[in-house]
Amino acid sequence: MSTDTATPRTATPEDDGVTDATHAPGGSPATGGFDPAAMTRLLDGRYAEVRALVRSNLAEYASVLEDAETMSRADYRERVKDIVLEMAATGQTGMGFPEEYGGGGDIGASVAAFETLALGDLSVLVKTGVQFGLFGGAIQQLGTKRHHDAYLRPLITGELLGCFAMSETGHGSNVQALDTTATYDADTEEFVLHTPTEQGGKDYIGNAAQHGEVAVVFAQLHVGGEGHGVHAFVVPIRSGGEACAGVRIEDDGLKMGLNGVDNGRLWFDQVRVPRDALLDRFASVSADGAYSSPIENPNRRFFTMLGTLITGRVCVGGAGINAAKVALAVAVKYGLRRRQFEAASKDEEQLVLDYGMHQRRLFPRLARGYAMHFAQEALAAELHTVLTDQVEDDTRRRELETMAAGIKALGTWHATDTIQECREACGGAGYLAVNRFPALKADTDVFTTFEGDNHVLLQLVAKGLLTNYAEEFEDLDSLGMARFVAGMAVDTVVERTSVHKLLERLRGVLPGGDDEGVEGVRDTDYHLTMLRFREEHQVGGVARRLKRGIDAGGNPGVVFSEVQDHVIAAARSHVQRVVLEAFVDKVRGLPEGELRDALQLLCDLHALCTIEDDRAWFMEHGRLSAPRSKAVSREVNALCRRVRPLAEAYVDGFGVPPEMLRAPALVDAYANATRTAPGETH
Amino acid sequence: MSTDTATPRTATPEDDGVTDATHAPGGSPATGGFDPAAMTRLLDGRYAEVRALVRSNLAEYASVLEDAETMSRADYRERVKDIVLEMAATGQTGMGFPEEYGGGGDIGASVAAFETLALGDLSVLVKTGVQFGLFGGAIQQLGTKRHHDAYLRPLITGELLGCFAMSETGHGSNVQALDTTATYDADTEEFVLHTPTEQGGKDYIGNAAQHGEVAVVFAQLHVGGEGHGVHAFVVPIRSGGEACAGVRIEDDGLKMGLNGVDNGRLWFDQVRVPRDALLDRFASVSADGAYSSPIENPNRRFFTMLGTLITGRVCVGGAGINAAKVALAVAVKYGLRRRQFEAASKDEEQLVLDYGMHQRRLFPRLARGYAMHFAQEALAAELHTVLTDQVEDDTRRRELETMAAGIKALGTWHATDTIQECREACGGAGYLAVNRFPALKADTDVFTTFEGDNHVLLQLVAKGLLTNYAEEFEDLDSLGMARFVAGMAVDTVVERTSVHKLLERLRGVLPGGDDEGVEGVRDTDYHLTMLRFREEHQVGGVARRLKRGIDAGGNPGVVFSEVQDHVIAAARSHVQRVVLEAFVDKVRGLPEGELRDALQLLCDLHALCTIEDDRAWFMEHGRLSAPRSKAVSREVNALCRRVRPLAEAYVDGFGVPPEMLRAPALVDAYANATRTAPGETH
């Protein structure tokens, strides 16, 4: 085991250990350790300039945070639309589109811009996502040149607003089972779009209730009596503010949040569109009704189509991670201002951030916020490369899809959990709209459902792990997966993950188990090894359980249902391992110095919290002794105390524009410090 | 160990174990097992009639759920006020007041009424709580006959609306440190109320922004230059809709939820009130300025005053527990309607409630909902007895206060957690206002902060445990407690909880530890013993750590801060033990039959989930072997499968009026079944 990484790494002026006990925490906190502005530059990375543009746009339209509270829903929707169009004019929202249509030609930049926008009003964010990510992305990815020529330029400027009409009332996660149909009529060379059932109405569709003029509609294609699965069509839905003939539109009404976005429902009654309305990159229908596609297998075709829309998933995860930064910044700053109860001193009440429990509530989430940021950065970079270079390597594309699903799930849960804890940490003040949490909480809540329910996405992750991203990957629904795993691929997985093999590989690296000591508890290689062991063990276990159940003659679906919590756990372990590796890689790649020290401290805290959260599993599987498990918890507490004097610098490092923090009474005393950081990065 | 309780206990038609694997869960669920209406009668208990009245009032004013979404904030506030007054006219809100003033003279009934009201619009609930619980309760408990004569009758009818002005911007949980002053002027025989600082303004005060005419104001009493601590005064704040002279009022503005309640801020600028404005049950000031009190110790006096207001805490916990029932009912019913993905069958998509993971998400929370209900019932009964019989036993009163704090904390966290999980389990539909979750989530969010931040309340619980409810109990802030524990009482606690003693007492009852087997994993005595062991061990551990730290010369406040997570864990363990005991007592007291079987199943599930959640601790402390820990998790899954066919009956048993479920598209297909249950209980 490596020992050099176990030595103290940070520039914090406090020692950990017993001396802390004699250091009165009520005293003035040391804020040194590192330069927050330098941290912001590091976090901004390659796209510092893009992020600076978005921050400046956010500051310019900061009043929308108040408009969200004071305007009627109708006015707020208009206001949000206007802001989106004005931001579009700065180039901020078109960065992912080809330059020949007025875009920026840089997918990574478009993700960075979107993520950063999540520091502000989230209706503006989601309206942007609907127009440029979902609608624009579908035209760009599923369409061909004639669609690009017709739609890209006006949609990039916002002259043409559109919808992405995929989800139906009856079908969200299971897109392959949509009800809406598109039947080709060779006589007129038209497709007939139709909603056969009330539950088949498109639902929760952004831009549908008010502003959208066209929609990319996903429907079951039928040609000459034969079904070809789900395809996408450009369908006019509104003209001059009125629904087009045959289109019924309903407003989704008041939502928990995001009320600046006009979500609605769409039903089609035999609506006819010309033959070239089919977005035909992956399949086309000839004038006389011959269906053709370069991808023969219908399942594979469907998942290839969906795969091109992956950017949306990456963006939602990044948005959750960034929204959580706002909550962390407000709560940490409030904790450095709010005093309550005499504790360490009779003369003065204690800063709430000096309470051990308060640190426990906020700092592990702060550390996870950094971890998720770097994991998201790595994911976005891979997305950029794969899409920009049109990488054809199937395995690599599937790994990217898996990771996009995993980071989206963990990133959005991180947001829900962190925003809630930060609200509670601000007490009654956190309940007032002016202090940001109400909007943050209500608006981000649905992120766990956007782009697929998080549990369904984790199953997708598990699918990749269990099938080794096999060719058959894309054919497998839950049922198919259970059968598949029980059949061919399971032997490989079982072999790869046999406990014997795992232990063999890990010998000499992994302390714990028989080791009662606490040595090396902060060793990064130890953390990585623990998470790798857990992942392999769980994936192998799932495979074996599925195989055993099906070999015993069980219904594959029932077997799967009974193993489902294990499947989800394995997927989560995989994603957590990848997140930690991203954090470790980042830290190890930095030059020595105060930033590296500061990040190593958070990386240690994040790794140990991840292990601590699941220490029951590690004990159950002999990888953690009881004394060592307790040592992990003690170390988490000790690390929290070392984070404490740097806490404000860490949240300032996020570079949240001060206008986005709002919460004047909660963060005011610290506003100067905050204002420095982003200013210096512009 | 008792074995007879380990045999199957329920009338469910399914066996657990391997046979489940061959039973296709997509088939029509068995709904038998027990009669939901009988369950509702059982849950309603002694106050079935009161609860029926409230349910019928809720149904009559069901339109307020929609008004909350469609009305302006100003109109909604008026609407809520009107409903509260109309409900008052039915006697529903006055049940806790003496009959001679037009009240119902039954404290238990008033708690039952309030809890049940939480099934509906929560602004109506909180406005009711402000007027009758907080304002009315303060007049009743802190005042004497002249105050009762002057105020009780008009406040019970709602003719006089009032505020409970305790919290300040700068002080919430630490009430003893309030800034507002009340200085006695013997020359005019008046108290002068004054807010010396901006942060000393009363904040988050319900009824303050619009409707309140008087306020019970908590202020530091100064008489003849001497401070006597916090006392309460009746102060006119508004007349004819205008703020009284010297009173500055500000609206708290938009909140996350509860926007039908007019929360506001109050500042006093040398406001004079007559001498009899002091609520003088516990202290009085003579005309010439002599202060006297039957309770000599100022701290003790303060906590005795606060102690009389305990009903509010009991009510908030009960409200959280009941609000969570609404979320569980909607989510379970939706899970029985929503199908997604073919899993067990190629012909039909699977009901989402048949997925193992979905059961894992909802059923432990369903079981906890029942557990919390019975714990709350026991708490409310004890409250009723202690207050009605004016029990003088100090230890019993302190135990009641401790338990009120503990159930409030766990009950409101249960609400936050359950509502969130249920929302996510309903996907995008859960995000729409019409489907109830947005209001449930936003309105209940602040319950974790009401009546004291939950972490502060758990510290209060720990205080009781650590000091054995000693005489000094009430003198101890965090600082004092650390010193006290390190001093006198710790030896008792340490002695009582020495591991040796614990093991001695538990020998022969507690399997596990050395026992690798799974025998008796569903034995109720085993569950109870596990939770008792954990509590005693943790309480003893905290006491020893505090003593060690202070003996080593540490600053008591710092020592306390470092042990704080352990303190909170011990308190939580205590409350969880009490909750489980309440559930077990309830089940054991029932006659044999289908209701008892059904509740035993949930009780088992709740107990095992509680152990599973903290299985790391049990393993760390040698009370659970790794194989047995895994057996606990397997058993939880098996119990979830047995709960599945009864799930709808369990949520129907809650007796939520169908009008309160709303969510037409989510629960419609099951509305008939729902409508039966409450109807039969009226």
Interface residues (C-beta under 8 A of the other chain):
Chain A: D20 A21 T22 H23 A24 P25 G26 E69 S167 T169 H171 G172 S173 N174 A177 D203 Y204 D252 G253 L254 K255 M256 G257 Q340 F341 E342 A343 A344 S345 K346 E349 Q350 D354 Y355 G356 M357 R360 T416 Q420 R423 E424 G427 G428 A429 G430 Y431 L432 A433 V434 F437 P438 K441 A442 D445 V446 T448 T449 D453 N454 H455 D477 S478 L479 G549 A552 G553 G554 N555 G557 V558 V559 F560 S561 E562 V563 Q564 D565 V567 I568 R615 A616 M619 E620 H621 G622 A626 S629 K630 N637 R641 A665
Chain B: D20 A21 T22 H23 A24 P25 G26 E69 S167 T169 H171 G172 S173 N174 A177 D203 Y204 D252 G253 L254 K255 M256 G257 Q340 F341 E342 A343 A344 S345 K346 E349 Q350 D354 Y355 G356 M357 R360 R361 T416 Q420 R423 E424 G427 G428 A429 G430 Y431 L432 A433 V434 F437 P438 K441 A442 D445 V446 T448 T449 D453 N454 H455 D477 S478 L479 G549 A552 G553 G554 N555 G557 V558 V559 F560 S561 E562 V563 Q564 D565 V567 I568 R615 A616 M619 E620 H621 G622 A626 S629 K630 N637 R641 A665
